[in-house]
Each structure stands twice: as structure tokens, then as C-alpha cells.
Amino acid sequence: MITTLIRRAIQAGFVVIAMTLIVFIGVNVIGNPVDILINPDLNQAERLRVIENLGLDQSLWRQYLSFLHGLTQGSFGDSFVYGRPALDVILERLPATLELALCAMVIAIVVGLPLGLYAGLYPDRVSSKLIMTGSILGFSLPTFWVGLMFILVFAVQLGWLPSNGRGDTAEFLGARWSFLTGDGLSHLLLPALNLALFKTSLILRLTRAGVQEVVMQDFVKFARAKGLRENRIILVHILKNLMIPVVTIIGLEFGSLIAFSVVTESIFGWPGMGKLIIDSINLLDRPVIVAYLMMMVVLFVSLNFIIDICYTLLDPRVRLDGKG
Amino acid sequence: MDRHHETGKKTLIHLTKRNLLKSSALALIAAATATPALAQDAHLSIGMAAPITSLDPHEDSNSPNNATSRHIWDSLINRGGSAENQPQLATEWEIVDDTHWRFHLREGVTFHDGNDFDAEDVVASLIRARDKESQAFASYTRNIAKVTAEDPLTVLVETSVPDPMILNSLSRIRIISSDYADAEVSEFENGPAAVGTGPFKLVSYTPGDRIELERNDDYFAGPADWDEVTLRLVPDEGGRLASLLAGDLDLIEALPSEGVARVEQSDTLKVIRGQSTRIVYLGMDVSRDESPFITAKDGSPLDENPFKDARVRKALLMAMNREAIVDRVMQENGSVAHQFVAEGFFGHSDNVEEVAYDPEGAKALLEEAGYPDGFALTIHGPSGRYVNDSEVVQAAGQMLTRIGIDTTVEVMPWSVYSGNYSTGEYSLFLGSWGVNTGEVSNPSVAIVAGRDADTGMGRYNGGGIDVPEINELLTEATSTLEEEAREPLLQDVSDLIFNNTWLLPMHYENVVMGAKSGIEFTPRGDKYTLAYEVHGTVE
């Protein structure tokens, strides 16, 4: 376990370094931050002063080295746009993204898993067929369109829920969260549902496929023959055996919810990290882009590690240290 | 006593989206039973179209930042809606000599934290803005050599050269409390340093989401109409429109053109229009003998650059059906431009010929200039930077093709485009300039003056225009202090630029806003939405 952890950490380190290199070169290829960031009214001397202050007068590899040097001091550099440490800029948006992602994932699991189980156990019922048809809609309708429809129906026409923004927040663990206030929750609901729709369908279909496969296997028949209660058969024997692919998908999708819910965040004006990264790319705010992507690499590596641990809990045959 | 008590008969209910139905039901009941509803605190929610980058008023100079900072802080000079200079923290001023201005400060003004405002605050603010590493306000502060407090209510500003624009510059710089002269950006963002003398006090700021403000009851010019103001940052067009329709926002900036009809039809909403000082133009490469994106129709190089011929340039302008662009492409979100500034602004000239749409005349002019069969070119433009920018470029391309100039259209993201168009990479390109001083010297110096790295003239002169006569007039105008002497110089500049078609003026972007019907607001030339200038009621 420990060796695996160390091995994973080293792997992650390499990925992070490769990623910083790619971002540095990539941002440089897109355009020159100087042209975008500097006020057009400045004269030559003033421009040079700003360029020097941003460190953009150095050659690219020198900028990269000083960035690495900053990293060893625990600094990602100051954002070109916000004039504050890049990490602060990102972290103050983290709670918003995190609660949105968590909320969407919980909805997806709570709805998707039971419905998938049901549709898998009783595939011939009309209700199961309805569920499956619904799930096709769920993952084929584009997110931005569904989001706009939600706003149109629930906010503009019916006026039940707010259309936009994050609402009131309350402080908890040093950060501000929406889900602790009624107003915040009402703001959270639509974007979370919007994000959850696709994930729900995915989990639902995956679960159903798993159930149909597992149900046919000998140990289920044997359990039935042994006279076990149906609930126990479903919840222990079937569910546990179909969970491995489902857990993998949940983990990866959770990562992508945190990192890439740009569209939903934009439509609902949710002040999370997805909006930040798109703005930063448009403004070529390199320190924020680098810091953000580094965080995401670490996030995905850790998520994968957690998924692996879940495997060992679900299936005793899986070993983390093993070669298989 | 607040304004609504004074007006007496108007009753205010703050509408949120959630209780939209409920409140309309309530309103019905209230009307039916004639029970007076409870007067609540007046709350205004404004949807801003572009996010702010910082609450530190000296860190970054862009419209959303400067508009937001004007809620909390004042300047020495107040910039009116047509860029006129009015007293604010300075009540009067005098020119001592060419390089010295004396300002008399307003008495009895206090900061939101209770401290008195005096000359030291002015000194600290001007110097802070000038010396900040980000250099965001350098174009306003570069001529400020020294600021001295002569007594608590008198400030002497010494400029390094005679600077006719100093009042305009000072209207840009917010006066912070000298206690926070050394404060970091983050101290403004989370509160302690964000105390000004302005009409509103900061309650909270959530980056990327909102700024909450409350009324400063002691504001020297009288308290605002609104007890509380929320500035929501909603850059997404659809989201902004939906929030207005749902009643979450009372006033939104940059109403998307597809929403105009819907808002106009609504009984409870209205469209507010006004002209901005942002001009959109087409620039032409007039300096190179062989321009990179102009060829004969068969792709072979031309003998010379056709844009060097004034007749060809005028033909291009005659080919542009600018009325149609403004009506159809811009959906009336713009008005046709003939020169840098509209009538009423400083330096506008009545002698500029207004060129009308005339494709036949354009063809004739091309023939006269030696291009009876036209030629081929590529027009470049940004996408997503200005209102309907890529559509305007496409329309212009089609109109040129109609007079026999085969035109290829190429649009690209701003991050790619911005570095190229200003340095003269293209032959024909879309450009735009927010004339934030409201007078002609500002765009002329940037776009038309011959490029000179030392003086900073002509930095955005992507066409390589270099007319000695214009350069001399501009040099003279930018060092003449008396407005009466300066205006004719700038009018001459306007004549020279546009009667020789050195640029193709397209349109001014209009300010188009959506609002609840009870809201009264006159859009400003600089597009700032200032809650202090918003009046009326929100039902």
C-alpha cells in the first residue's frame, strides 16, 4: 500500500512537470499576454516597466526556471490579471465548484443506481423501458440546451427558482457554502440537476448492464437456491459485484465535474473554477492556468488512487501491490 | 428620510425571482382589498456584462473596474455622461501656470470609516496610482510630476509637461484614504481598505459573482435612491437576459440583440438605449508598397498597394452599406459613424463629408484609380471582442465583393488577433477604440498618428498612417491648455483624417440595456452603469 502510494506520487510528479512545460509552451504559442493585458494607452517606457514586472521580458526557459524556483517556495506566482497569488484566486472559487460537483454527483448516484438496479432486475416491465428511454434523452441532450430550458421553464416562466448566481452563503470550515442556506440551496438546485442529468443516465445504464450480467451468474442462482432473502441477494451479492465499473466511472466523472463544468457554470453564472479557467485562457493568464491544471492533475491522480482502494474493498481478489 | 417616503404614494416591494408568482398574486390581492402594502428597503440589482478583476481602484484600469470603483470612491473631478468635467472632491480649480494646477477641496467630507477627507488623501492616492507596479493608470498619471498638500483643503499638482487632459485624467483616479496607501490588492478585496467617500459602502465582494453595496447616508451630494445595491457579474448573455426576464435583475448591461424584441414586448420591462463613445472602424495598410493580403484576382501580386490611392479608400467606404449593418447586423445596437466622435463631443467637425452608400459610384472610382476589374484581398477581424464583430466583418466582405473586390474573410479569437492587427500584419482589418476621454486627440494619437516608440504615438496605427500635417496638429493640440485654442486644432485633425479616408469609420456601438419599466437611467458615453444615477422604482 505504502509503496503504491509512493509510486503514484512519483508518477503524478512527472505528469505535473510535463504539464507545466506544455502549458508554458502552449500559452506562448496562442499569443502574447502583453498584448492582451497591457492597457492600450501606455507608452513604450510604461509598457516595458509592466512587462518587466510580470517577468515577461525574460526568455521562455528563464521564465520557466523562475516558475520552478517559485514552486519550491510554495508559490505559483501572481496572477497577471488579478494581481494576487494565483493559488488564492483559484482556492477562493473551490468551495463553489466543490459543492456543485458533490451535489450533482449525489443526485446522480441516488437516482441512477436504484433506477439502474430496477431496470436491470425487471427488464421486461414497461416502467423499465420508460426509464431506459429517459436515460437516452439524459445523455443525448446537450447540457447547455437543457440548462437554458431549465432557466426558461423554472425561473422565467414559473418563477420557482432563481435563474442565476450563487445566492446567500454561510461560513463553514473557513469557506463560504451555499448549501447551508435556503436561498443558497435554491440557487444550487438547477445547476446541480443540469450537471447530474448526464451522469445519472450514465450510472443508470452502467448499473443496468452490470445487473443483467451478474444476475445470470451461478453464485446468484446458488444464493437463490439457498433461500436467501431477495433483498440480501440484490444488495450484497449483485450490487457488490457490479460496483467495480460503476465506481470507476463515478470517480472519473466526479473529477471531470470539478474540472470541466464550464458550460453549466457559465449559463448559471456559478462563480466556480470552470469559469475562471476559461477566462484565464482567454486572457492568457498563465500563472492561473498552470496552477489550475497542476491542481487538476493532482486531483485526478488522487481520485484514481481512491478508486483503486475502493476496488480492494469491493473485491478482495484485487491487490494494490499486485502485478495483476 | 429616504426618497420613497418623500414621494409618498409609491410603494416598493423588492421582487426576487422566487416570489415572482407569489408577489404578483399578492399584488392582486392588495389591489383588490386596497390594503397598503408594506414599504420595504429599496434594493437595486444590476447585471454587469463584464466581470471586474479587482476592487483595488488603482490596480487595473478597465471599464467594469472603474465603473465599480465609482460606487465606492470619488475622484477630484466627476466625469459626466458626455465626458464633461464637473466638481466632485475638488470644488474648484485654477491654472497657476503651464505646469501647475491648484485644486480646492470639498469641506466636511468623511470616509466610510468616519475619518475626514483631506489633502493628504489626494496626495497619497495620486502617487499610489502613479507608482503602482501594474502601471494601469499610467496614461493618466504619467505627466504628474509632483503633488503637494498646500493646506488641508488645497492641493497643488505639478505636471512634467503642459497637459490639457489633466482634468480628464484626474477624473479617472479614485481617492482612497491615505491610511491604505500601502495596502495590498487583497486588502481591498476582502474589505478593510475598501473605504471611500463615495455614494455606497462595500458590504461584500465575491469574485466572479457579485458586489454588495449599501447606501452611504452621509454622501456629500445627497444620499442615493437605493438602500442596497447588488452588482451581479453575469458575462453570459443568455443568463443575463434570463435573469432580467425572471425578475432577478432590475437593470442589465448589454442586452443581447436577440432579447431586444422580447423585452420590448413585455409590459413590465423596457429597453434603454444610448450612444457610447466606442467607434468601430476598418483600418487599411497604407504604408507598404506591397501589402501581404492584396493580390490581383488571379492571385498574382499587384504593381502597387491600391490603398495608397485616396480614391480606392473612398470607394471602399462608398461600398459599405453602413445603414444596413447598423440595422440588420447590429440590430440597431449601433449608429453610423462618420468621424471619431459624434456631434456634441470635443473635436467633432462639421466639415467632415458624410459619405453615403453608393456601390455604382464606388465602382466608377475604382475604375478611375486604375482598377476596373477590382482586385482580391483578405479582411481580418476578431471574434467575440466587439458587438457582433465577426458578423460585421462578414458583411463588409460581402459588400466589397459587390463592387468587384474579391474578399476573403478571416476572423480569429482576440488573444490571437490583438497582437497582430495593431502591428500592421494585415491589409484590411477591423479595429475599435473606446474614446474614453470623449474628445478627438485620444483616438487620433493612438490610431492615426505616425508610429513613434519614444512618444508612444501611433501604437495602434496598424495601417501605418503617417501624415506630417496630422502629426504636427496633434503634437500642438496635446500641449495646448486652453480649450478654445485646442478645439479648432482637433477639428482640423478630424477633417484631415476623414476627408482623406485614412480610416473607414463604421459605427458607434450603442449602449443597449434592459430594465424593469419603473427604472430611469440615462446611459453614459463611457458605458458605466452607476447606481447613483439610476432612479425610479422596482415593483
Boltz contact constraints between the chains, C-beta under 6 A:
constraints:
  - contact:
      token1: [A, 30]
      token2: [B, 415]
      max_distance: 6.0
  - contact:
      token1: [A, 31]
      token2: [B, 415]
      max_distance: 6.0
  - contact:
      token1: [A, 31]
      token2: [B, 416]
      max_distance: 6.0
  - contact:
      token1: [A, 31]
      token2: [B, 419]
      max_distance: 6.0
  - contact:
      token1: [A, 32]
      token2: [B, 419]
      max_distance: 6.0
  - contact:
      token1: [A, 35]
      token2: [B, 418]
      max_distance: 6.0
  - contact:
      token1: [A, 35]
      token2: [B, 419]
      max_distance: 6.0
  - contact:
      token1: [A, 36]
      token2: [B, 415]
      max_distance: 6.0
  - contact:
      token1: [A, 36]
      token2: [B, 418]
      max_distance: 6.0
  - contact:
      token1: [A, 39]
      token2: [B, 61]
      max_distance: 6.0
  - contact:
      token1: [A, 39]
      token2: [B, 136]
      max_distance: 6.0
  - contact:
      token1: [A, 41]
      token2: [B, 139]
      max_distance: 6.0
  - contact:
      token1: [A, 42]
      token2: [B, 138]
      max_distance: 6.0
  - contact:
      token1: [A, 42]
      token2: [B, 139]
      max_distance: 6.0
  - contact:
      token1: [A, 43]
      token2: [B, 456]
      max_distance: 6.0
  - contact:
      token1: [A, 44]
      token2: [B, 453]
      max_distance: 6.0
  - contact:
      token1: [A, 44]
      token2: [B, 456]
      max_distance: 6.0
  - contact:
      token1: [A, 46]
      token2: [B, 135]
      max_distance: 6.0
  - contact:
      token1: [A, 46]
      token2: [B, 138]
      max_distance: 6.0
  - contact:
      token1: [A, 49]
      token2: [B, 135]
      max_distance: 6.0
  - contact:
      token1: [A, 50]
      token2: [B, 135]
      max_distance: 6.0
  - contact:
      token1: [A, 53]
      token2: [B, 133]
      max_distance: 6.0
  - contact:
      token1: [A, 81]
      token2: [B, 53]
      max_distance: 6.0
  - contact:
      token1: [A, 82]
      token2: [B, 53]
      max_distance: 6.0
  - contact:
      token1: [A, 83]
      token2: [B, 54]
      max_distance: 6.0
  - contact:
      token1: [A, 83]
      token2: [B, 59]
      max_distance: 6.0
  - contact:
      token1: [A, 83]
      token2: [B, 185]
      max_distance: 6.0
  - contact:
      token1: [A, 84]
      token2: [B, 185]
      max_distance: 6.0
  - contact:
      token1: [A, 84]
      token2: [B, 186]
      max_distance: 6.0
  - contact:
      token1: [A, 148]
      token2: [B, 238]
      max_distance: 6.0
  - contact:
      token1: [A, 151]
      token2: [B, 242]
      max_distance: 6.0
  - contact:
      token1: [A, 155]
      token2: [B, 17]
      max_distance: 6.0
  - contact:
      token1: [A, 155]
      token2: [B, 246]
      max_distance: 6.0
  - contact:
      token1: [A, 156]
      token2: [B, 242]
      max_distance: 6.0
  - contact:
      token1: [A, 156]
      token2: [B, 245]
      max_distance: 6.0
  - contact:
      token1: [A, 156]
      token2: [B, 246]
      max_distance: 6.0
  - contact:
      token1: [A, 159]
      token2: [B, 17]
      max_distance: 6.0
  - contact:
      token1: [A, 159]
      token2: [B, 20]
      max_distance: 6.0
  - contact:
      token1: [A, 159]
      token2: [B, 21]
      max_distance: 6.0
  - contact:
      token1: [A, 162]
      token2: [B, 17]
      max_distance: 6.0
  - contact:
      token1: [A, 162]
      token2: [B, 248]
      max_distance: 6.0
  - contact:
      token1: [A, 163]
      token2: [B, 242]
      max_distance: 6.0
  - contact:
      token1: [A, 163]
      token2: [B, 243]
      max_distance: 6.0
  - contact:
      token1: [A, 163]
      token2: [B, 246]
      max_distance: 6.0
  - contact:
      token1: [A, 163]
      token2: [B, 248]
      max_distance: 6.0
  - contact:
      token1: [A, 164]
      token2: [B, 239]
      max_distance: 6.0
  - contact:
      token1: [A, 164]
      token2: [B, 243]
      max_distance: 6.0
  - contact:
      token1: [A, 166]
      token2: [B, 209]
      max_distance: 6.0
  - contact:
      token1: [A, 266]
      token2: [B, 236]
      max_distance: 6.0
  - contact:
      token1: [A, 267]
      token2: [B, 236]
      max_distance: 6.0
  - contact:
      token1: [A, 267]
      token2: [B, 239]
      max_distance: 6.0
  - contact:
      token1: [A, 269]
      token2: [B, 234]
      max_distance: 6.0
  - contact:
      token1: [A, 269]
      token2: [B, 239]
      max_distance: 6.0
  - contact:
      token1: [A, 271]
      token2: [B, 208]
      max_distance: 6.0
  - contact:
      token1: [A, 271]
      token2: [B, 209]
      max_distance: 6.0
  - contact:
      token1: [A, 284]
      token2: [B, 415]
      max_distance: 6.0
